[in-house]
Amino acid sequence: TPPPPILVGRPHSVCLVAVPGKIQKGPDSVKVKVGQTVKLVAHISGEPEPDVGWAKDGEDVEEDDRLFYDIDEDTTTLTIKNVTKADAGKYEVFVENSLGMDQSFARVDVI
C-alpha cells in the first residue's frame, strides 16, 4: 500500500481588524500665562492609522517653529511655545481614516 499523504499546513495569515479613527481622550482646556509653553494631548486610535489634523477657531493650524504638532502611535500633541494673547481660542483635533472620523475640542485661555 502507498504511504499516507503528507499534509502540509497553510502558512498563518495575519488578520487585521479595521477600526474607525477615534479620539479616545481629547485634550484638556488650559489657562496659561503669556510666554509659557502649552501642550494639548489627544489619545487616538484607528486601523488603518488615521490622518490627524489640528485647527484653531475653525482654521487649519499652520505649523512653524513656535506652533507645531507631533503624531505618535496612539497620541497627538499640539505644542505652542512662547504663548501670546493671539494664541487664545478654541482648538480642535480631528482624526479620520477610511472607516470614520472623530473630533474633540479644547480651549486655550491666555492670562
C-alpha positions in Angstrom: 0.0 0.0 0.0 1.2 3.6 -0.7 2.3 5.7 2.3 -0.2 8.1 3.7 -0.1 11.6 2.1 1.9 14.2 3.9 -0.4 17.1 5.0 1.2 20.5 4.7 -0.4 23.3 6.7 -1.0 26.6 5.1 1.1 29.5 6.4 -0.7 31.5 9.1 -2.3 34.6 7.8 -2.5 37.8 9.8 -6.0 39.2 10.2 -6.0 42.9 10.9 -9.2 44.3 12.4 -10.3 47.5 10.8 -11.2 50.2 13.4 -12.6 53.7 12.6 -10.5 56.7 13.6 -11.3 57.7 17.1 -10.2 60.1 19.8 -10.0 58.0 23.0 -9.4 61.1 25.2 -9.5 64.6 23.9 -7.1 67.4 25.0 -7.9 69.3 28.3 -8.7 73.0 28.2 -5.9 75.1 29.8 -5.2 78.5 31.1 -1.7 79.8 30.6 0.4 82.9 31.0 2.0 84.8 28.2 5.4 83.4 27.4 4.6 79.9 28.6 4.6 76.6 26.6 1.3 74.8 26.1 0.9 71.1 25.1 -2.5 69.8 24.1 -2.5 66.0 24.0 -5.1 63.7 22.5 -5.2 59.9 22.7 -6.1 58.5 19.3 -6.7 55.1 17.7 -7.7 53.6 14.4 -6.8 50.9 11.8 -5.8 51.8 9.2 -3.8 54.5 11.0 -5.9 57.7 10.8 -4.9 61.1 9.4 -4.6 63.6 12.1 -5.0 67.4 12.0 -5.4 70.4 14.3 -7.4 73.6 13.8 -7.8 76.8 15.8 -11.1 78.6 15.6 -12.0 76.6 12.6 -8.9 77.3 10.6 -6.2 74.6 10.0 -3.1 75.2 12.1 -0.2 76.5 10.2 2.9 74.9 11.7 6.1 76.8 12.3 9.0 76.7 14.9 6.7 78.0 17.6 3.5 76.1 16.9 3.5 72.5 15.7 2.1 69.1 16.3 3.5 65.6 16.6 1.8 62.3 15.9 2.8 59.1 17.7 1.3 55.6 17.6 -1.6 56.5 20.0 -1.3 60.2 20.8 -1.0 63.5 19.0 0.4 66.6 20.7 0.0 70.2 19.7 2.8 72.4 21.2 2.6 76.2 21.3 5.8 77.8 22.6 6.1 81.3 23.9 2.3 81.8 24.1 0.9 85.2 23.1 -2.6 86.6 23.6 -3.3 85.8 19.9 -3.0 82.0 20.7 -6.1 82.1 22.9 -9.1 80.3 21.3 -10.8 77.0 20.6 -8.6 74.3 19.3 -9.9 71.2 17.5 -8.1 67.9 16.9 -9.6 65.6 14.3 -8.7 62.0 13.1 -10.0 60.3 10.0 -9.4 57.0 8.2 -11.4 55.1 5.6 -13.9 53.9 8.2 -14.7 57.0 10.1 -13.7 60.2 11.7 -13.8 61.8 15.2 -13.0 65.2 16.7 -12.5 66.9 20.0 -12.2 70.4 21.3 -10.2 72.3 23.9 -10.0 76.0 24.9 -6.7 77.8 25.5 -7.1 80.9 27.6 -4.2 83.2 27.9 -4.0 85.3 31.1 
